[in-house]
Amino acid sequence: MSIRRTPAARTLASGSRVDLLHLLQDGGEHTIGELAVATGLHENTTREHLQRLVSDGFAQRAPERRTVRGRPRMVYRAVSAHDLRTDPRAQSRIEESIARVALTRALLDGYGRSVSSPSSAARAAGRAMVIDRDLPPVTASTGTVGVDRQLDALEGHLERLGFDPELDRSQLAFHLYRCPFLDLAKARPEVVCNVHLGLAQGVLDAVPGPVAARELLPFVGPEHCVLQLRRDDVEGRSEPL
């Protein structure tokens, strides 16, 4: 049975659009000309791809802020944390874009050169994508409050990506029943699963508390994976919740 892709998935199925989104997520505002040069695309092609990213909520388009006279150019930037607060529906789209860009970066970084540990490189790429985001500061919490805030944040992240997560608090694990990157995960689990493990750790890092991501167990059942967490106590030991 074929799986119907979401509009966001179709938008990010284009390698050129992923390249453009990667550049935008690295920060700053960019003109069409700058992005065309950076990607090697024709300006008209770049404009069409950017319009698709804007229409689907991955990027913002606005007039350039100028201090001199003259017609301002249009500049593009990635959707920010402020944009997400004003448009909650954009959250799911940006989560998916972060995951796909992290996957692409991990795959491309390992192509054509020796990587001592593909799993570690993929995990680092996923974590970096979350750490690099423009996230609002979060006040540190301890004890049960800190655990609950971390688990809520991680569950929201997994839901927005489409994993259909189910939390097992007794085992401190999330059961994941729908992988949005299933075909690629079956072909390259050491990359895909570790990117998601890194993304999960990045989300947990953004909400201070004792919970950390331990491992992602792929395909423990048909289309069923398990994200295993751990809780670090004040002495640095790991224990279940």
DOKEMI-406872 format. One record per atom (N, C-alpha, C): x, y, z. Coordinates in steps of 0.1 Angstrom, whole numbers, padded with zeros to 4 digits, always signed. Layout:
<pts>
XYZ...
</pts>
This chain:
<pts>
+0008-0012+0000+0000+0000+0000+0009+0012+0000+0006+0022-0009+0014+0034-0010+0010+0044+0001+0020+0051+0006+0017+0061+0016+0016+0075+0009+0005+0082+0012+0003+0095+0006+0012+0105+0014+0020+0112+0006+0029+0122+0012+0021+0135+0015+0025+0141+0026+0019+0154+0029+0025+0165+0020+0018+0176+0019+0023+0187+0011+0037+0191+0015+0040+0191+0028+0053+0195+0033+0064+0185+0028+0060+0172+0028+0069+0162+0023+0072+0164+0009+0062+0167+0001+0064+0169-0013+0073+0181-0016+0071+0192-0008+0079+0204-0009+0094+0200-0007+0097+0192+0004+0110+0189+0008+0116+0177+0000+0108+0172-0009+0113+0161-0018+0123+0166-0028+0123+0179-0030+0132+0185-0040+0146+0188-0034+0156+0182-0040+0169+0185-0034+0173+0200-0035+0169+0207-0045+0172+0221-0046+0165+0229-0035+0153+0225-0032+0146+0233-0021+0152+0230-0008+0157+0217-0006+0164+0214+0007+0177+0222+0008+0184+0223-0004+0197+0231-0004+0194+0245+0000+0183+0251-0006+0180+0265-0002+0176+0266+0012+0168+0257+0017+0164+0258+0031+0175+0256+0040+0185+0248+0037+0197+0246+0044+0204+0260+0046+0206+0267+0035+0212+0280+0035+0205+0290+0044+0192+0290+0043+0184+0299+0050+0185+0296+0065+0185+0283+0069+0185+0279+0083+0199+0282+0089+0209+0284+0081+0222+0288+0086+0222+0302+0091+0211+0310+0088+0209+0323+0094+0210+0334+0085+0205+0346+0089+0205+0358+0081+0195+0359+0070+0195+0370+0063+0185+0373+0052+0193+0372+0039+0187+0367+0029+0194+0365+0016+0185+0369+0005+0191+0375-0005+0184+0379-0018+0184+0367-0027+0175+0367-0037+0174+0357-0047+0188+0355-0054+0194+0366-0057+0207+0366-0064+0218+0359-0056+0218+0362-0043+0228+0355-0034+0226+0340-0033+0213+0336-0032+0210+0322-0031+0212+0315-0044+0209+0322-0055+0212+0315-0068+0227+0313-0070+0235+0322-0066+0249+0320-0067+0254+0308-0058+0249+0308-0046+0253+0298-0036+0249+0284-0040+0238+0283-0047+0233+0269-0051+0236+0266-0066+0240+0276-0074+0242+0273-0088+0230+0272-0096+0218+0276-0091+0206+0276-0098+0204+0289-0105+0195+0289-0116+0191+0301-0123+0182+0309-0113+0183+0322-0114+0175+0331-0105+0160+0328-0106+0155+0326-0118+0141+0322-0120+0137+0309-0113+0146+0299-0114+0144+0287-0107+0144+0289-0092+0154+0296-0088+0155+0299-0073+0143+0306-0068+0138+0316-0076+0125+0323-0071+0114+0313-0070+0112+0304-0079+0101+0295-0079+0102+0286-0066+0114+0281-0064+0116+0272-0052+0114+0280-0039+0118+0292-0038+0116+0300-0026+0102+0303-0024+0094+0306-0035+0080+0308-0033+0073+0296-0028+0077+0284-0032+0072+0272-0026+0075+0270-0011+0087+0274-0007+0091+0273+0007+0083+0283+0015+0081+0295+0009+0073+0305+0016+0058+0301+0017+0052+0296+0007+0038+0291+0007+0036+0280+0017+0045+0271+0019+0044+0260+0028+0049+0263+0042+0053+0275+0044+0056+0279+0058+0070+0276+0063+0079+0274+0054+0093+0271+0058+0102+0283+0058+0098+0294+0050+0106+0306+0049+0097+0318+0049+0103+0329+0052+0096+0342+0052+0102+0351+0041+0094+0360+0035+0098+0369+0025+0094+0383+0029+0103+0393+0028+0100+0406+0033+0109+0416+0026+0105+0429+0025+0114+0439+0019+0126+0441+0027+0137+0443+0021+0150+0446+0027+0149+0459+0035+0154+0459+0047+0155+0472+0055+0167+0480+0050+0163+0492+0045+0174+0500+0039+0175+0514+0046+0187+0519+0047+0189+0532+0053+0192+0543+0042+0192+0539+0029+0194+0548+0019+0182+0548+0009+0181+0558+0001+0169+0559-0008+0170+0548-0019+0159+0544-0024+0158+0534-0034+0148+0523-0031+0144+0516-0041+0135+0505-0039+0141+0494-0032+0136+0489-0021+0142+0478-0014+0141+0465-0021+0151+0456-0020+0150+0443-0026+0142+0434-0016+0137+0423-0022+0131+0413-0013+0141+0403-0008+0140+0400+0005+0150+0391+0011+0142+0379+0017+0149+0368+0019+0143+0356+0024+0151+0351+0036+0144+0346+0046+0150+0340+0058+0142+0328+0062+0148+0320+0070+0141+0308+0076+0131+0313+0086+0120+0305+0088+0110+0308+0098+0117+0306+0112+0114+0316+0121+0121+0316+0134+0112+0312+0145+0117+0312+0157+0109+0308+0169+0098+0318+0171+0101+0331+0168+0090+0341+0170+0079+0339+0160+0082+0335+0148+0072+0332+0138+0064+0320+0142+0070+0310+0149+0063+0298+0153+0053+0302+0164+0057+0311+0173+0048+0315+0184+0036+0323+0179+0037+0330+0168+0026+0337+0162+0018+0329+0152+0024+0318+0147+0017+0309+0138+0020+0294+0143+0012+0289+0152+0015+0276+0158+0015+0265+0147+0007+0267+0136+0006+0256+0126+0019+0255+0119+0028+0265+0119+0041+0264+0112+0050+0255+0120+0047+0252+0133+0056+0243+0141+0058+0230+0134+0048+0223+0130+0049+0210+0124+0058+0210+0111+0056+0221+0103+0064+0222+0091+0078+0224+0094+0081+0233+0104+0096+0235+0106+0102+0223+0113+0095+0216+0121+0101+0203+0127+0105+0194+0115+0096+0192+0106+0098+0183+0095+0110+0188+0086+0111+0201+0084+0122+0206+0076+0135+0205+0084+0135+0206+0097+0148+0205+0104+0152+0190+0103+0143+0181+0104+0147+0167+0103+0152+0163+0090+0146+0168+0079+0150+0165+0066+0163+0171+0062+0165+0184+0067+0178+0190+0064+0189+0183+0072+0187+0179+0084+0197+0172+0092+0200+0158+0085+0190+0152+0080+0192+0139+0073+0201+0141+0061+0197+0152+0053+0205+0155+0041+0219+0158+0044+0221+0166+0055+0235+0170+0059+0243+0158+0063+0237+0149+0071+0244+0137+0075+0248+0129+0063+0239+0127+0054+0242+0118+0042+0253+0125+0034+0252+0138+0031+0261+0144+0022+0275+0145+0029+0275+0147+0042+0288+0148+0049+0296+0135+0048+0289+0124+0048+0296+0111+0047+0298+0106+0033+0294+0114+0023+0295+0109+0009+0309+0113+0004+0316+0103-0001+0329+0105-0007+0341+0108+0002+0339+0106+0015+0350+0107+0024+0348+0097+0036+0359+0094+0043+0358+0085+0053+0352+0091+0066+0342+0084+0072+0336+0088+0084+0339+0077+0094+0345+0080+0105+0349+0070+0115+0337+0063+0121+0326+0071+0123+0314+0065+0129+0302+0072+0122+0296+0066+0112+0284+0072+0106+0273+0075+0117+0271+0066+0126+0261+0067+0136+0263+0080+0145+0276+0082+0149+0279+0093+0157+0278+0106+0149+0282+0106+0137+0281+0118+0128+0266+0122+0126+0258+0112+0124+0244+0114+0121+0237+0120+0134+0241+0114+0146+0235+0118+0158+0239+0133+0161+0252+0136+0158+0257+0150+0160+0250+0160+0151+0247+0156+0139+0240+0164+0129+0226+0167+0134+0219+0157+0139+0206+0160+0144+0205+0169+0156+0214+0166+0165+0215+0175+0177+0218+0189+0174+0228+0191+0165+0232+0204+0161+0221+0212+0154+0212+0206+0147+0201+0213+0140+0191+0219+0151+0190+0212+0162+0181+0218+0172+0188+0229+0180+0201+0226+0184+0209+0236+0192+0210+0249+0184+0211+0248+0171+0214+0260+0163+0201+0268+0161+0189+0263+0165+0177+0271+0163+0176+0283+0172+0168+0292+0168+0165+0304+0176+0154+0301+0186+0158+0294+0197+0148+0290+0207+0148+0300+0218+0136+0303+0224+0136+0312+0235+0142+0305+0247+0147+0313+0257+0153+0307+0269+0143+0300+0277+0147+0289+0284+0138+0281+0292+0144+0281+0306+0136+0284+0316+0141+0284+0330+0143+0270+0335+0154+0267+0341+0158+0254+0345+0147+0249+0356+0144+0236+0355+0135+0230+0364+0142+0217+0369+0138+0213+0381+0144+0201+0387+0133+0192+0391+0137+0179+0394+0127+0169+0399+0117+0166+0389+0105+0163+0394+0094+0158+0386+0090+0169+0376+0090+0182+0380+0086+0193+0371+0095+0193+0359+0109+0192+0361+0118+0192+0350+0116+0180+0341+0113+0168+0346+0111+0156+0338+0098+0158+0330+0088+0163+0336+0075+0165+0328+0077+0175+0317+0084+0185+0319+0086+0195+0309+0094+0190+0297+0104+0182+0301+0112+0176+0290+0104+0166+0282+0096+0158+0289+0089+0147+0282+0078+0154+0273+0071+0164+0278+0061+0172+0271+0067+0177+0258+0079+0184+0259+0086+0190+0248+0089+0179+0237+0095+0168+0242+0099+0157+0233+0087+0151+0226+0076+0149+0234+0064+0143+0228+0058+0152+0217+0058+0165+0220+0053+0174+0210+0062+0174+0197+0075+0173+0199+0084+0172+0187+0081+0159+0179+0080+0148+0186+0077+0135+0179+0064+0135+0172+0054+0141+0179+0040+0142+0172+0041+0151+0160+0048+0162+0161+0048+0171+0149+0055+0165+0137+0065+0156+0140+0072+0149+0129+0063+0137+0124+0053+0133+0131+0044+0123+0126+0047+0109+0131+0054+0108+0142+0058+0094+0147+0047+0087+0155+0036+0094+0158+0025+0088+0165+0031+0082+0178+0037+0090+0187+0044+0085+0198+0035+0081+0210+0039+0071+0217+0032+0067+0229+0042+0065+0241+0040+0073+0251+0050+0073+0262+0047+0062+0272+0058+0054+0275+0057+0044+0286+0066+0049+0297+0060+0056+0307+0067+0062+0318+0074+0052+0326+0069+0040+0328+0075+0030+0336+0089+0025+0330+0090+0025+0317+0102+0022+0311+0110+0034+0306+0105+0046+0308+0111+0058+0303+0114+0057+0288+0104+0054+0280+0106+0052+0266+0094+0057+0258+0096+0061+0246+0086+0064+0236+0085+0053+0226+0073+0048+0224+0070+0038+0213+0066+0046+0201+0072+0044+0190+0070+0052+0178+0064+0042+0168+0052+0046+0163+0045+0036+0154+0043+0041+0140+0049+0052+0136+0048+0056+0122+0060+0065+0119+0069+0060+0111+0081+0067+0108+0079+0075+0095+0080+0088+0095+0078+0096+0083+0089+0094+0072+0100+0088+0076+0111+0085+0067+0113+0070+0066+0102+0062+0065+0103+0048+0066+0112+0042+0055+0111+0045+0043+0119+0039+0032+0133+0042+0034+0137+0054+0038+0151+0057+0040+0156+0051+0053+0148+0050+0063+0152+0044+0075+0155+0029+0073+0147+0022+0065+0150+0008+0062+0163+0006+0054+0166+0016+0046+0179+0015+0038+0191+0019+0046+0189+0030+0054+0201+0036+0061+0197+0038+0076+0194+0028+0083+0190+0030+0097+0201+0036+0106+0214+0034+0102+0224+0039+0111+0225+0055+0109+0220+0060+0098+0219+0074+0096+0206+0080+0101+0195+0075+0096+0182+0081+0099+0179+0080+0114+0180+0068+0120+0177+0066+0134+0186+0075+0143+0198+0076+0139+0207+0084+0148+0205+0099+0146+0201+0103+0134+0197+0117+0133+0185+0120+0142+0175+0111+0142+0164+0114+0151+0168+0113+0166+0177+0104+0169+0182+0103+0183+0189+0117+0187+0196+0122+0177+0203+0135+0180+0193+0147+0181+0182+0146+0172+0172+0156+0173+0165+0155+0187+0162+0143+0192+0155+0141+0205+0164+0147+0216+0177+0144+0215+0186+0149+0225+0187+0165+0225+0186+0170+0213+0186+0185+0212+0174+0191+0218+0162+0185+0216+0150+0189+0223+0151+0189+0238+0156+0177+0243+0158+0176+0257+0168+0186+0263+0178+0189+0255+0188+0199+0260+0182+0213+0261+0172+0215+0252+0166+0229+0252+0157+0231+0264+0153+0220+0271+0144+0221+0283+0152+0215+0294+0159+0223+0303+0168+0217+0313+0160+0207+0322+0167+0196+0325+0161+0186+0333+0170+0174+0333+0167+0163+0340+0176+0152+0341+0174+0141+0330+0165+0143+0321+0162+0132+0311+0171+0134+0299+0177+0123+0294+0185+0123+0282+0181+0112+0273+0185+0113+0260+0182+0102+0251+0193+0092+0251+0189+0079+0253+0199+0068+0254+0201+0061+0241+0191+0056+0234+0192+0049+0222+0179+0049+0215+0179+0047+0201+0167+0045+0194+0168+0030+0188+0159+0022+0192+0158+0008+0188+0149+0007+0175+0155+0004+0164+0147+0004+0151+0140-0009+0149+0128-0008+0145+0120-0020+0140+0120-0032+0150+0116-0028+0162+0113-0039+0172+0101-0047+0168+0093-0041+0159+0081-0047+0154+0078-0041+0140+0068-0046+0133+0065-0039+0120+0062-0025+0122+0070-0016+0116+0069-0001+0117+0068+0003+0132+0075-0003+0140+0074+0000+0155+0089+0002+0160+0092+0014+0164+0106+0016+0169+0104+0021+0184+0115+0021+0191+0114+0025+0205+0126+0035+0208+0122+0047+0213+0132+0057+0217+0134+0055+0232+0145+0050+0236+0148+0047+0250+0155+0059+0256+0150+0064+0267+0155+0075+0274+0162+0071+0287+0169+0080+0294+0174+0077+0307+0173+0089+0316+0174+0087+0329+0173+0098+0338+0186+0099+0346+0193+0110+0345+0206+0111+0352+0204+0118+0366+0208+0112+0376+0206+0118+0390+0217+0128+0392+0217+0134+0404+0226+0145+0407+0240+0140+0408+0242+0127+0410+0256+0121+0411+0261+0116+0398+0253+0118+0387+0258+0114+0374+0254+0100+0370+0247+0093+0378+0243+0079+0375+0230+0080+0366+0228+0069+0359+0215+0068+0351+0206+0059+0358+0193+0062+0358+0183+0054+0364+0170+0056+0357+0161+0046+0358+0148+0047+0351+0140+0058+0359+0129+0062+0352+0120+0072+0358+0113+0067+0371
</pts>
